[in-house]
Amino acid sequence: MDRCTADAVAYVTGVKLGRRSLKFMDHGIMAATFLNLETGSSYRILSTEESRELSDIYAPEVSGKGERQISLYRAWGFMHGLS
């Protein structure tokens, strides 16, 4: 996860590297794993080019490509208790 992705994850979820609630591990792939410590459930998210195209389908009412992607990420996080 590069710096931009870490910032995006921190913004969407509220976790931060400085608070030790976000851990950076370089395994050469763009992915994030979210773990709910209370329930033990987890989600793994991979970033693909397809996700950019899907934001156009699932959030067409939002203007601007970046804003569409953020809107979609927030909605997903909210639906899964990550925000």
N, C-alpha and C positions, 0 to 999 in steps of 0.2 A: 504494500500500500504506500503510495507516495504521499508527499505532504498535502497535496490538494484533496486526495481522497480522505485522508485522516481529518482534515478540516471539515469536509462534507459530512462524514460520519459523526463528528463531534457536534456539528450544527443540528443535524436531524435528530440525534438521539439524546444529546445533552451529556454524553460521556466525554472525558478529556484525558489526554496522555498524562498531563501533570497531576491528575487526581488518581492515577493508577487504575482507572476504570476502563481505559482503552490501552491495549497493548499492541505494539508494532512488532511484527515478525516478517522478515523478508524471505519468502519461499519462491520468489520469482513468478507469482501469479497474482492477478488483481482479484482479491476476494476478501470477504469479511465474514466472521462467524460471531453471532450474537448469542450469549448465554444468559438465561434468566436464572440467577442463583437460587431464587426461592422455589421455583418449580422444577428446575433441572432441564427445562426444554431449551432447545437451541435451533438456530437458523443459520444457514450458510448461504451467502449471496455472492455470486460471481458476476463480474462486470463483463458484458459482451457488447459487441456492436449492435446486436439485435435489440438491446434494451433502449438504445437511443431511438430506434425506429418505432418501438412499441409505445413510447411516450407520446408520439404523434397520434396513435390510435386511441389510447386510453385517456388522454387529456387534451383533446383538440380545442377546447374552449379557452385554454391558457395561451396567451400570446408570447412568443419568444421561445426558442428551443431550450435554452437553459432553464427558464422558468417552468416549462412543461416537465422537464426531468425532475426538478426539485419538488414540484407539486406531486408528481407520481411517487417519489421516494417518501415524502411526508405522509401521503395517504396510506402507503403500504406499511410504514412504521406505526402509524396510529392504529390501523386494523389489527396489527400483531402485538400491540402493547409495548412498542419500543419508543414511543415519544412521551 
